[in-house]
Amino acid sequence: MTAAPAFHIHGARVLRPGGWDDGPIGVEDGLLTEGRPGRALDLSGYWLLPGIVDPHGDGFERHLAPRRGALRDLGDGLAMAEAELAVNGITTGVLAQFFSWEGGMRSPDFATRLVEAHGQMRPTLDLRLQLRLETHLLADFDRAARLVEDHAIPYLVFNDHIPHAALEKGRKPPRLTGQALKSGRSPEAHLALLQDLHARSPEVPNAIAALVERLAPRGTRFGSHDDASAADRRHWRALGAKIAEFPETADAAAEAAAAGEPIVLGAPNVVRGSSHAGKVSARDLVAAGHCTALASDYHYPAPRQAALALAEEIGIAPAWALVSSGPAQLLGLTDRGQLAPGLRADMIALDPATGRVAATFAAGRPAWLSPQIATRLL
């Protein structure tokens, strides 16, 4: 990749750690500087904000399989996903890939293909991986661990999508036929698999603890998904999963907050004003101070939209921190999340009149330029 150009921006309203500033900001060797290096770029009329750090997003799936069998080159799909992230001001994106019994794009085989395709990319953005491991897929735990080890995947989250309540009562789970067809199994085979996995529930905690013990020395981060209660959060904490992703109740979020644990909430929940699944409102949790980071979840425009919506209630600096410095800290990335000298030049120009991204720079390189900004450069 060619070296990032040296340039400086003037005329914009810059959101720095201390608040708004109208002074120029420079970029040299991919880092922010106080000087005025290189050519000048006039961004008068725009806001300059830290690039969005998205700690969990699976919207990339739409680019990898728009229709069954329509796309065989995952590299092309990832390139298109990167473009969508850039258009929405995301300069660091975590691609949340399932490793599950559910089959299809959530299968271990697809996860392996995706991870290998990711390793061949040369992205402008910082695109990272998260493995979403189904807790009862015990026979494949070693395969998942080797994937994390061989490809240095820094973030592993535990999911449990088995319909335990129905299986415990001997009932056929809802949506069984559709899920079976999606996985490539007959309904009978799919039900038998679910029953077998459910029966192994007593083995799961020890298997997870052993997996965490194996991967923790590598610096892997661990989280749980959809904690439904404070007891759930304590359970996962005891197993070593210290990040609470998308807690479903105020009690679960409060338990995480009391322990000083990072809490990831869905930005689409904030935009909607409520959970699409009838769970706790992310806006209520933000108001309670129980949010470290907002994630795109399934919709890449949502972090920007959510932060701007919250800015009307709590101010732009604390709202934007939920999509920049907060998630950067959660991921252990101390070199980004703010516009300060010496940090990565990850930043976006935002049109305050529309709330849309006009330009995205990742480590000082243009990743997206609107026609209006491109015209200024030309």
Backbone hydrogen bonds in HBPLUS format (Angstrom, degrees):
<---DONOR---> <-ACCEPTOR-->    atom                        ^
c    i                          cat <-CA-CA->   ^        H-A-AA   ^      H-
h    n   atom  resd res      DA  || num        DHA   H-A  angle D-A-AA Bond
n    s   type  num  typ     dist DA aas  dist angle  dist       angle   num
A0007-PHE N   A0027-VAL O   3.08 MM  20  5.39 150.5  2.17 140.2 149.2     1
A0027-VAL N   A0007-PHE O   2.76 MM  20  5.39 149.4  1.86 175.9 173.5     2
A0008-HIS N   A0039-ARG O   2.97 MM  31  6.39 151.0  2.05 159.8 163.5     3
A0041-LEU N   A0008-HIS O   2.82 MM  33  6.12 145.0  1.94 158.9 167.6     4
A0009-ILE N   A0025-ILE O   2.87 MM  16  5.40 165.9  1.89 156.3 157.5     5
A0025-ILE N   A0009-ILE O   3.04 MM  16  5.40 151.2  2.13 145.1 154.2     6
A0010-HIS N   A0041-LEU O   3.10 MM  31  6.37 158.4  2.15 147.9 151.4     7
A0043-LEU N   A0010-HIS O   2.92 MM  33  6.12 165.7  1.94 169.5 173.2     8
A0013-ARG N   A0046-TYR O   3.04 MM  33  6.44 165.7  2.06 158.5 162.0     9
A0048-LEU N   A0013-ARG O   2.82 MM  35  5.94 161.7  1.85 147.5 147.3    10
A0014-VAL N   A0021-ASP O   2.71 MM   7  5.05 162.7  1.74 165.2 161.1    11
A0021-ASP N   A0014-VAL O   2.79 MM   7  5.05 134.4  2.00 139.5 153.7    12
A0015-LEU N   A0048-LEU O   2.97 MM  33  6.23 168.8  1.99 176.4 172.8    13
A0016-ARG N   A0019-GLY O   2.93 MM   3  5.15 152.6  2.01 142.7 138.9    14
A0019-GLY N   A0016-ARG O   2.91 MM   3  5.15 164.7  1.93 116.2 121.2    15
A0026-GLY N   A0033-THR O   2.97 MM   7  4.80 154.8  2.04 161.3 153.6    16
A0033-THR N   A0026-GLY O   2.86 MM   7  4.80 154.7  1.92 124.1 125.9    17
A0028-GLU N   A0031-LEU O   2.89 MM   3  5.40 160.7  1.93 155.0 160.3    18
A0031-LEU N   A0028-GLU O   3.01 MM   3  5.40 166.0  2.03 115.1 119.4    19
A0345-ALA N   A0030-GLY O   2.94 MM 315  5.62 161.4  1.97 144.0 139.1    20
A0032-LEU N   A0343-LEU O   2.88 MM 311  5.71 158.4  1.93 164.7 172.0    21
A0342-GLY N   A0032-LEU O   2.85 MM 310  5.45 166.1  1.86 146.3 143.7    22
A0046-TYR N   A0043-LEU O   3.07 MM   3  5.70 154.7  2.13 144.0 143.8    23
A0047-TRP N   A0350-LEU O   2.90 MM 303  5.04 171.8  1.91 152.5 154.4    24
A0350-LEU N   A0047-TRP O   2.76 MM 303  5.04 160.5  1.80 145.8 152.7    25
A0049-LEU N   A0348-ILE O   2.90 MM 299  5.37 163.1  1.93 158.2 162.2    26
A0348-ILE N   A0049-LEU O   2.86 MM 299  5.37 157.6  1.91 152.8 159.4    27
A0051-GLY N   A0346-ASP O   3.00 MM 295  4.93 158.5  2.05 112.3 108.3    28
A0052-ILE N   A0089-GLY O   2.94 MM  37  5.83 162.9  1.97 166.3 160.7    29
A0091-THR N   A0052-ILE O   2.92 MM  39  5.64 142.7  2.06 139.0 149.5    30
A0092-THR N   A0052-ILE O   3.30 MM  40  6.60 163.8  2.32 155.4 154.1    31
A0053-VAL N   A0323-VAL O   2.78 MM 270  5.75 160.9  1.81 147.6 154.3    32
A0054-ASP N   A0092-THR O   2.78 MM  38  6.11 165.5  1.80 171.8 169.1    33
A0094-VAL N   A0054-ASP O   2.93 MM  40  6.04 137.3  2.12 155.7 168.7    34
A0297-ASP N   A0056-HIS O   3.03 MM 241  5.78 153.0  2.11 159.4 150.8    35
A0057-GLY N   A0094-VAL O   3.10 MM  37  6.17 132.6  2.34 160.4 171.8    36
A0096-ALA N   A0057-GLY O   2.96 MM  39  5.48 173.8  1.96 142.5 144.4    37
A0058-ASP N   A0297-ASP O   2.71 MM 239  5.98 162.9  1.73 171.1 170.7    38
A0061-GLU N   A0058-ASP O   3.14 MM   3  5.96 168.2  2.16 121.1 124.3    39
A0062-ARG N   A0059-GLY O   3.29 MM   3  6.10 153.4  2.36 120.1 123.8    40
A0063-HIS N   A0060-PHE O   2.94 MM   3  5.48 141.2  2.10 113.2 123.8    41
A0064-LEU N   A0060-PHE O   3.29 MM   4  6.64 138.1  2.47 144.2 155.9    42
A0064-LEU N   A0061-GLU O   3.11 MM   3  5.06 129.5  2.37  94.9 108.5    43
A0065-ALA N   A0061-GLU O   3.14 MM   4  6.27 147.6  2.25 155.7 160.6    44
A0070-ALA N   A0067-ARG O   2.88 MM   3  5.26 167.8  1.89 137.8 137.4    45
A0077-GLY N   A0073-ASP O   3.42 MM   4  6.84 159.3  2.47 144.3 149.7    46
A0078-LEU N   A0074-LEU O   2.86 MM   4  6.13 157.6  1.91 154.1 159.5    47
A0079-ALA N   A0075-GLY O   2.99 MM   4  6.21 151.5  2.08 144.2 152.0    48
A0080-MET N   A0076-ASP O   3.03 MM   4  6.35 153.8  2.10 149.5 156.0    49
A0081-ALA N   A0077-GLY O   2.93 MM   4  6.22 150.6  2.02 144.8 153.7    50
A0082-GLU N   A0078-LEU O   2.85 MM   4  6.09 154.5  1.91 147.7 154.3    51
A0083-ALA N   A0079-ALA O   3.12 MM   4  6.40 151.7  2.20 141.4 148.4    52
A0084-GLU N   A0080-MET O   3.12 MM   4  6.47 152.0  2.20 144.1 151.0    53
A0085-LEU N   A0081-ALA O   2.98 MM   4  6.31 157.7  2.03 153.3 159.3    54
A0086-ALA N   A0082-GLU O   2.97 MM   4  6.23 162.9  2.00 152.2 156.5    55
A0087-VAL N   A0083-ALA O   3.03 MM   4  6.25 159.8  2.07 149.8 154.6    56
A0088-ASN N   A0084-GLU O   3.24 MM   4  6.42 139.0  2.42 139.3 149.2    57
A0088-ASN N   A0085-LEU O   3.05 MM   3  5.21 130.3  2.31  98.5 112.1    58
A0090-ILE N   A0085-LEU O   2.97 MM   5  5.10 162.2  2.00 148.6 142.8    59
A0089-GLY N   A0086-ALA O   3.00 MM   3  5.09 164.2  2.03 112.0 112.8    60
A0126-ASP N   A0091-THR O   3.06 MM  35  6.27 178.6  2.06 158.4 157.9    61
A0093-GLY N   A0126-ASP O   2.93 MM  33  6.36 153.0  2.01 149.8 158.5    62
A0128-ARG N   A0093-GLY O   2.74 MM  35  6.03 168.2  1.75 163.3 167.3    63
A0095-LEU N   A0128-ARG O   2.77 MM  33  6.04 174.1  1.78 148.2 146.2    64
A0130-GLN N   A0095-LEU O   2.91 MM  35  5.85 149.1  2.01 150.8 141.3    65
A0097-GLN N   A0130-GLN O   2.88 MM  33  6.05 161.7  1.91 164.9 160.5    66
A0132-ARG N   A0097-GLN O   2.75 MM  35  5.73 166.0  1.77 148.4 147.3    67
A0099-PHE N   A0132-ARG O   2.79 MM  33  5.65 137.9  1.96 156.8 143.0    68
A0134-GLU N   A0099-PHE O   3.17 MM  35  6.35 164.6  2.20 154.9 151.2    69
A0100-SER N   A0106-ARG O   2.68 MM   6  5.41 154.7  1.74 165.3 172.6    70
A0106-ARG N   A0103-GLY O   2.95 MM   3  5.17 152.7  2.03 131.0 130.9    71
A0107-SER N   A0104-GLY O   3.18 MM   3  5.41 167.9  2.20 113.3 115.2    72
A0111-ALA N   A0107-SER O   2.95 MM   4  6.19 162.1  1.99 152.3 158.0    73
A0112-THR N   A0108-PRO O   2.97 MM   4  6.15 154.2  2.04 145.8 151.8    74
A0113-ARG N   A0109-ASP O   3.10 MM   4  6.41 157.7  2.15 146.6 152.3    75
A0114-LEU N   A0110-PHE O   2.85 MM   4  6.10 162.6  1.88 157.2 161.9    76
A0115-VAL N   A0111-ALA O   2.92 MM   4  6.11 164.2  1.95 151.6 155.5    77
A0116-GLU N   A0112-THR O   2.99 MM   4  6.16 158.7  2.03 147.7 153.6    78
A0117-ALA N   A0113-ARG O   2.91 MM   4  6.13 158.1  1.96 150.1 156.2    79
A0118-HIS N   A0114-LEU O   2.88 MM   4  6.08 155.5  1.94 149.8 157.0    80
A0119-GLY N   A0115-VAL O   3.04 MM   4  6.29 148.7  2.14 142.4 150.2    81
A0120-GLN N   A0117-ALA O   3.12 MM   3  5.28 145.8  2.24 101.5 111.5    82
A0121-MET N   A0118-HIS O   3.10 MM   3  5.31 161.8  2.13 109.2 115.0    83
A0131-LEU N   A0155-TYR O   3.00 MM  24  6.50 156.4  2.05 156.6 159.5    84
A0157-VAL N   A0131-LEU O   2.89 MM  26  6.26 164.7  1.91 158.3 162.9    85
A0133-LEU N   A0157-VAL O   2.80 MM  24  6.10 139.2  1.97 165.8 176.5    86
A0159-ASN N   A0133-LEU O   2.90 MM  26  5.88 167.6  1.92 143.0 145.7    87
A0137-LEU N   A0134-GLU O   3.21 MM   3  5.70 169.2  2.23 119.0 121.9    88
A0135-THR N   A0159-ASN O   2.77 MM  24  5.87 159.7  1.81 173.0 177.1    89
A0140-ASP N   A0137-LEU O   3.00 MM   3  5.73 154.4  2.06 120.8 128.3    90
A0141-PHE N   A0138-LEU O   3.19 MM   3  5.24 172.5  2.20 110.3 111.9    91
A0144-ALA N   A0140-ASP O   2.95 MM   4  6.23 158.5  1.99 154.7 160.7    92
A0145-ALA N   A0141-PHE O   2.88 MM   4  6.14 159.6  1.92 151.6 157.3    93
A0146-ARG N   A0142-ASP O   2.92 MM   4  6.15 156.8  1.98 148.4 154.3    94
A0147-LEU N   A0143-ARG O   3.03 MM   4  6.25 148.3  2.13 143.1 151.7    95
A0148-VAL N   A0144-ALA O   3.03 MM   4  6.36 156.9  2.08 150.6 156.3    96
A0149-GLU N   A0145-ALA O   2.90 MM   4  6.15 159.6  1.94 149.7 155.7    97
A0150-ASP N   A0146-ARG O   2.76 MM   4  5.78 170.3  1.77 151.3 154.6    98
A0151-HIS N   A0147-LEU O   3.15 MM   4  5.98 147.7  2.26 139.7 146.7    99
A0153-ILE N   A0148-VAL O   3.08 MM   5  4.72 147.3  2.19 126.5 135.0   100
A0221-ARG N   A0154-PRO O   2.86 MM  67  6.12 169.3  1.87 143.2 145.8   101
A0156-LEU N   A0221-ARG O   2.81 MM  65  6.16 167.8  1.83 164.8 167.4   102
A0223-GLY N   A0156-LEU O   3.02 MM  67  6.48 144.7  2.15 143.5 150.5   103
A0158-PHE N   A0223-GLY O   2.90 MM  65  6.33 157.9  1.95 151.6 154.1   104
A0225-HIS N   A0158-PHE O   3.24 MM  67  6.14 135.2  2.45 174.3 162.9   105
A0164-HIS N   A0162-ILE O   2.79 MM   2  5.53 130.8  2.03 111.8  96.1   106
A0167-LEU N   A0163-PRO O   3.20 MM   4  6.41 169.9  2.21 157.9 161.0   107
A0168-GLU N   A0164-HIS O   2.75 MM   4  5.82 155.8  1.80 156.1 162.7   108
A0169-LYS N   A0166-ALA O   3.16 MM   3  5.30 130.1  2.42  97.6 110.3   109
A0171-ARG N   A0166-ALA O   2.86 MM   5  5.03 154.9  1.92 157.0 149.2   110
A0170-GLY N   A0167-LEU O   2.99 MM   3  4.89 158.2  2.04 101.5 108.1   111
A0179-GLN N   A0175-ARG O   3.11 MM   4  6.23 165.7  2.13 153.8 158.1   112
A0180-ALA N   A0176-LEU O   2.87 MM   4  6.00 153.5  1.94 149.8 157.9   113
A0181-LEU N   A0177-THR O   2.99 MM   4  6.23 166.1  2.01 155.2 157.7   114
A0182-LYS N   A0178-GLY O   3.04 MM   4  6.22 156.1  2.10 145.3 152.2   115
A0183-SER N   A0179-GLN O   3.03 MM   4  6.22 142.7  2.18 140.7 150.2   116
A0183-SER N   A0180-ALA O   3.07 MM   3  5.12 123.1  2.41  95.3 109.9   117
A0184-GLY N   A0180-ALA O   3.01 MM   4  6.21 117.3  2.42 139.8 156.3   118
A0185-ARG N   A0180-ALA O   2.95 MM   5  5.09 155.2  2.01 151.5 146.8   119
A0184-GLY N   A0181-LEU O   3.15 MM   3  5.04 146.1  2.27  95.1 105.2   120
A0190-HIS N   A0186-SER O   2.89 MM   4  6.09 158.9  1.94 158.1 164.7   121
A0191-LEU N   A0187-PRO O   2.97 MM   4  6.07 158.9  2.01 144.2 149.6   122
A0192-ALA N   A0188-GLU O   3.04 MM   4  6.23 156.9  2.09 144.4 150.8   123
A0193-LEU N   A0189-ALA O   3.00 MM   4  6.22 152.2  2.08 143.0 150.2   124
A0194-LEU N   A0190-HIS O   3.00 MM   4  6.30 163.5  2.03 151.5 155.4   125
A0195-GLN N   A0191-LEU O   2.97 MM   4  6.19 159.4  2.01 150.8 156.3   126
A0196-ASP N   A0192-ALA O   3.00 MM   4  6.22 155.3  2.06 145.5 151.9   127
A0197-LEU N   A0193-LEU O   2.92 MM   4  6.18 163.3  1.95 157.2 161.5   128
A0198-HIS N   A0194-LEU O   2.87 MM   4  5.99 163.4  1.90 150.5 155.6   129
A0199-ALA N   A0195-GLN O   3.03 MM   4  6.14 149.9  2.12 141.0 148.7   130
A0200-ARG N   A0197-LEU O   3.09 MM   3  5.35 145.4  2.22 103.6 113.7   131
A0201-SER N   A0198-HIS O   3.15 MM   3  5.49 159.8  2.19 118.6 118.9   132
A0203-GLU N   A0200-ARG O   2.92 MM   3  5.61 150.6  2.01 123.7 132.2   133
A0204-VAL N   A0201-SER O   3.07 MM   3  5.36 151.9  2.15 111.8 120.0   134
A0207-ALA N   A0203-GLU O   3.25 MM   4  6.38 156.0  2.31 152.0 159.2   135
A0208-ILE N   A0204-VAL O   2.93 MM   4  6.12 158.4  1.97 163.4 169.3   136
A0209-ALA N   A0205-PRO O   2.94 MM   4  6.15 163.9  1.97 152.0 156.6   137
A0210-ALA N   A0206-ASN O   3.02 MM   4  6.18 154.2  2.09 142.6 149.1   138
A0211-LEU N   A0207-ALA O   3.02 MM   4  6.24 150.4  2.11 140.8 149.0   139
A0212-VAL N   A0208-ILE O   2.89 MM   4  6.16 163.8  1.92 158.4 162.0   140
A0213-GLU N   A0209-ALA O   2.98 MM   4  6.16 158.1  2.03 144.0 150.4   141
A0214-ARG N   A0210-ALA O   2.98 MM   4  6.18 143.2  2.12 139.7 149.3   142
A0215-LEU N   A0211-LEU O   3.02 MM   4  6.28 155.3  2.09 152.0 157.7   143
A0216-ALA N   A0212-VAL O   2.80 MM   4  5.56 153.4  1.87 155.2 159.8   144
A0218-ARG N   A0215-LEU O   2.98 MM   3  5.59 153.1  2.05 118.7 127.0   145
A0219-GLY N   A0216-ALA O   2.84 MM   3  5.33 166.0  1.86 123.3 127.3   146
A0243-ILE N   A0222-PHE O   3.18 MM  21  6.29 152.9  2.25 140.8 146.5   147
A0224-SER N   A0243-ILE O   2.91 MM  19  6.35 152.7  1.98 173.5 176.4   148
A0245-GLU N   A0224-SER O   2.89 MM  21  5.88 160.9  1.93 165.8 170.3   149
A0226-ASP N   A0245-GLU O   2.93 MM  19  6.26 153.6  2.00 162.0 170.4   150
A0248-GLU N   A0227-ASP O   2.76 MM  21  5.81 167.1  1.77 152.4 157.0   151
A0233-ARG N   A0229-SER O   3.21 MM   4  6.60 157.1  2.26 145.7 150.8   152
A0234-ARG N   A0230-ALA O   2.99 MM   4  6.30 158.0  2.04 150.3 156.0   153
A0235-HIS N   A0231-ALA O   2.90 MM   4  6.09 152.5  1.97 146.3 154.3   154
A0236-TRP N   A0232-ASP O   2.98 MM   4  6.30 162.2  2.02 155.9 159.0   155
A0237-ARG N   A0233-ARG O   2.90 MM   4  6.05 154.8  1.97 147.1 154.9   156
A0238-ALA N   A0234-ARG O   3.02 MM   4  6.19 158.1  2.07 146.6 151.3   157
A0239-LEU N   A0236-TRP O   3.09 MM   3  5.03 129.4  2.36  93.6 107.3   158
A0241-ALA N   A0236-TRP O   2.92 MM   5  5.24 152.4  2.00 154.1 146.7   159
A0240-GLY N   A0237-ARG O   3.02 MM   3  5.15 155.8  2.08 104.7 112.5   160
A0244-ALA N   A0262-PRO O   2.97 MM  18  6.22 173.2  1.98 163.9 161.6   161
A0264-VAL N   A0244-ALA O   2.88 MM  20  6.20 165.1  1.91 152.3 156.7   162
A0246-PHE N   A0264-VAL O   2.67 MM  18  5.67 159.2  1.71 152.7 160.3   163
A0280-VAL N   A0248-GLU O   3.05 MM  32  5.62 162.2  2.09 135.4 139.7   164
A0253-ALA N   A0249-THR O   3.21 MM   4  6.51 162.4  2.24 147.4 151.9   165
A0254-ALA N   A0250-ALA O   2.85 MM   4  5.99 158.5  1.90 148.8 155.3   166
A0255-GLU N   A0251-ASP O   2.98 MM   4  6.13 152.6  2.06 144.8 151.7   167
A0256-ALA N   A0252-ALA O   3.16 MM   4  6.44 156.1  2.22 144.7 150.3   168
A0257-ALA N   A0253-ALA O   2.88 MM   4  6.14 163.3  1.91 153.7 158.6   169
A0258-ALA N   A0254-ALA O   2.89 MM   4  6.00 158.8  1.93 148.3 153.6   170
A0259-ALA N   A0255-GLU O   3.30 MM   4  6.47 137.7  2.49 135.9 145.6   171
A0259-ALA N   A0256-ALA O   3.14 MM   3  5.26 131.6  2.39  97.8 110.6   172
A0261-GLU N   A0256-ALA O   2.90 MM   5  5.09 165.6  1.92 153.4 148.5   173
A0260-GLY N   A0257-ALA O   2.96 MM   3  4.97 158.8  2.01 104.9 111.3   174
A0292-THR N   A0263-ILE O   2.86 MM  29  5.04 161.6  1.89 140.4 144.7   175
A0293-ALA N   A0263-ILE O   3.15 MM  30  6.49 154.2  2.22 158.1 157.4   176
A0265-LEU N   A0293-ALA O   2.93 MM  28  6.35 164.4  1.96 162.7 166.6   177
A0295-ALA N   A0265-LEU O   2.85 MM  30  6.15 158.1  1.90 164.2 171.6   178
A0269-ASN N   A0266-GLY O   3.10 MM   3  5.35 130.7  2.36 103.0 115.4   179
A0267-ALA N   A0295-ALA O   2.77 MM  28  5.41 170.0  1.78 154.8 156.0   180
A0270-VAL N   A0267-ALA O   3.02 MM   3  5.11 118.8  2.41  99.5 114.3   181
A0271-VAL N   A0267-ALA O   3.01 MM   4  6.35 161.0  2.05 156.3 161.4   182
A0272-ARG N   A0268-PRO O   2.88 MM   4  6.04 162.9  1.91 150.1 154.4   183
A0273-GLY N   A0269-ASN O   2.90 MM   4  5.89 139.9  2.06 136.8 148.3   184
A0278-GLY N   A0275-SER O   3.27 MM   3  5.16 167.3  2.29 103.7 105.5   185
A0285-LEU N   A0281-SER O   3.23 MM   4  6.63 151.1  2.32 143.3 151.1   186
A0286-VAL N   A0282-ALA O   2.87 MM   4  6.13 156.0  1.93 151.8 158.3   187
A0287-ALA N   A0283-ARG O   2.95 MM   4  6.14 162.2  1.98 147.0 151.9   188
A0288-ALA N   A0284-ASP O   3.04 MM   4  6.25 136.7  2.24 136.0 147.4   189
A0290-HIS N   A0285-LEU O   2.80 MM   5  5.06 156.4  1.86 163.4 155.6   190
A0289-GLY N   A0286-VAL O   2.92 MM   3  5.06 156.8  1.97 106.8 114.3   191
A0294-LEU N   A0322-LEU O   2.85 MM  28  5.67 154.3  1.91 153.2 150.0   192
A0299-HIS N   A0296-SER O   2.97 MM   3  5.29 177.6  1.97 130.5 130.8   193
A0302-ALA N   A0299-HIS O   3.08 MM   3  5.67 152.6  2.16 117.7 125.8   194
A0305-GLN N   A0301-PRO O   3.16 MM   4  6.32 170.1  2.17 155.9 158.9   195
A0306-ALA N   A0302-ALA O   2.71 MM   4  5.74 164.1  1.73 160.8 164.6   196
A0307-ALA N   A0303-PRO O   2.97 MM   4  6.05 165.1  1.99 148.3 152.4   197
A0308-LEU N   A0304-ARG O   3.07 MM   4  6.24 162.9  2.10 151.8 156.2   198
A0309-ALA N   A0305-GLN O   3.00 MM   4  6.17 149.4  2.09 142.3 151.1   199
A0310-LEU N   A0306-ALA O   2.86 MM   4  6.10 162.3  1.90 154.5 159.1   200
A0311-ALA N   A0307-ALA O   2.89 MM   4  6.00 138.5  2.07 139.7 151.3   201
A0312-GLU N   A0309-ALA O   3.31 MM   3  5.74 145.2  2.44 105.1 113.2   202
A0313-GLU N   A0310-LEU O   2.82 MM   3  5.23 148.8  1.91 111.1 121.3   203
A0314-ILE N   A0310-LEU O   2.83 MM   4  6.06 165.7  1.85 165.0 169.8   204
A0315-GLY N   A0311-ALA O   2.94 MM   4  4.20 139.5  2.11 111.3 118.3   205
A0319-ALA N   A0315-GLY O   3.20 MM   4  6.16 152.8  2.28 146.1 154.3   206
A0320-TRP N   A0316-ILE O   2.76 MM   4  5.73 164.2  1.79 150.9 155.4   207
A0321-ALA N   A0317-ALA O   3.04 MM   4  6.14 143.3  2.18 143.6 153.7   208
A0322-LEU N   A0319-ALA O   3.16 MM   3  5.56 143.0  2.30 105.0 114.5   209
A0323-VAL N   A0320-TRP O   3.00 MM   3  5.44 157.7  2.05 111.3 118.4   210
A0324-SER N   A0321-ALA O   3.27 MM   3  4.92 162.2  2.31  96.2 101.5   211
A0326-GLY N   A0321-ALA O   2.75 MM   5  5.50 159.8  1.79 154.7 157.6   212
A0328-ALA N   A0324-SER O   3.08 MM   4  6.13 152.6  2.15 147.4 156.0   213
A0329-GLN N   A0325-SER O   2.97 MM   4  6.06 157.7  2.02 144.7 149.6   214
A0330-LEU N   A0326-GLY O   3.05 MM   4  6.33 158.2  2.10 149.1 155.7   215
A0331-LEU N   A0327-PRO O   3.02 MM   4  6.20 150.4  2.11 146.0 152.3   216
A0333-LEU N   A0328-ALA O   2.80 MM   5  4.97 160.2  1.84 157.0 151.5   217
A0332-GLY N   A0329-GLN O   3.00 MM   3  4.96 155.8  2.06 102.6 110.2   218
A0344-ARG N   A0335-ASP O   2.87 MM   9  5.90 165.9  1.89 165.6 167.3   219
A0343-LEU N   A0340-ALA O   3.18 MM   3  5.94 162.7  2.21 144.8 147.0   220
A0364-GLY N   A0345-ALA O   2.95 MM  19  4.82 154.6  2.02 132.8 125.5   221
A0347-MET N   A0361-PHE O   2.95 MM  14  5.32 152.4  2.03 141.5 150.1   222
A0361-PHE N   A0347-MET O   2.83 MM  14  5.32 167.8  1.85 172.4 172.1   223
A0349-ALA N   A0359-ALA O   2.83 MM  10  4.97 157.1  1.89 136.7 143.8   224
A0358-ALA N   A0349-ALA O   2.71 MM   9  5.35 171.9  1.72 157.7 159.3   225
A0359-ALA N   A0349-ALA O   3.35 MM  10  4.97 147.4  2.47 133.1 131.4   226
A0351-ASP N   A0356-ARG O   2.94 MM   5  5.59 172.2  1.95 168.2 167.7   227
A0354-THR N   A0351-ASP O   3.17 MM   3  5.66 137.3  2.36 111.1 120.8   228
A0355-GLY N   A0351-ASP O   2.68 MM   4  5.44 151.2  1.76 164.6 175.0   229
A0370-SER N   A0358-ALA O   2.76 MM  12  4.98 156.2  1.82 161.5 153.1   230
A0360-THR N   A0368-TRP O   2.79 MM   8  5.00 152.7  1.86 147.1 148.9   231
A0367-ALA N   A0360-THR O   2.76 MM   7  5.39 177.0  1.76 154.8 155.4   232
A0368-TRP N   A0360-THR O   3.35 MM   8  5.00 149.6  2.45 135.5 132.7   233
A0362-ALA N   A0365-ARG O   2.86 MM   3  5.21 155.9  1.91 151.1 150.3   234
A0365-ARG N   A0362-ALA O   2.98 MM   3  5.21 167.8  2.00 114.4 117.0   235
A0374-ALA N   A0370-SER O   2.87 MM   4  6.06 171.2  1.88 164.9 167.9   236
A0375-THR N   A0371-PRO O   2.93 MM   4  5.98 150.6  2.02 140.9 148.2   237
A0376-ARG N   A0372-GLN O   3.29 MM   4  6.59 149.8  2.39 136.5 143.7   238
A0376-ARG N   A0373-ILE O   3.04 MM   3  5.09 116.4  2.46  95.8 111.3   239
A0377-LEU N   A0373-ILE O   3.06 MM   4  6.44 152.8  2.14 150.9 158.4   240
A0378-LEU N   A0374-ALA O   2.95 MM   4  6.22 149.2  2.05 147.1 155.8   241
